[in-house]
Amino acid sequence: MTTTTTIVVQDRVDAYDLFAAARTVLGLPLDGRWHLADYGRIHMLQTLPDQGMPALASVHFPVNGQAQPGEPDAGVPGGYALLAFTTDGGGDPGIRRWHRDLASRTGAWLTSRRLRWTVSHADGPFTTGYAPHTPAVPR
């Protein structure tokens, strides 16, 4: 069983900054132990396994910098970046609590930058992480 916590950022965010925040939340160094996957219109930054953390972090973002529509039929909102924390063996209640903590700390980073975001824990429904506001003028 896998546990995935997904955060969708609904305002423009630098994917590399978001990825650095996710690695910091995980307690990983900000060095080159990650890779970039090119899926055409979407790229993905992902931590490498075997770094001593039970979760991988990945940030999916559109190459053109435009918001993506998400998957409305699946209940996934659109946004400028999608961050996922994924852990194998997620049936353990401690893992689920840890994922909530990861989302909370990442959410604090996003909120401090006045970015709107939503979160889904263990593939549950998305809930608002930060109340909508008037975002800054697009860059």
HELIX and SHEET records of a PDB file:
HELIX    1   1 ALA A   15  LEU A   26  1                                  12    
HELIX    2   2 PRO A   72  ALA A   74  5                                   3    
HELIX    3   3 PRO A   93  SER A  112  1                                  20    
SHEET    1   A 7 TRP A  34  TYR A  39  0                                        
SHEET    2   A 7 ILE A  42  THR A  47 -1                                        
SHEET    3   A 7 LEU A  56  PRO A  62 -1                                        
SHEET    4   A 7 ALA A  81  ASP A  88 -1                                        
SHEET    5   A 7 THR A   2  VAL A   9 -1                                        
SHEET    6   A 7 TRP A 117  HIS A 121 -1                                        
SHEET    7   A 7 THR A 127  THR A 128 -1                                        
END                                                                             
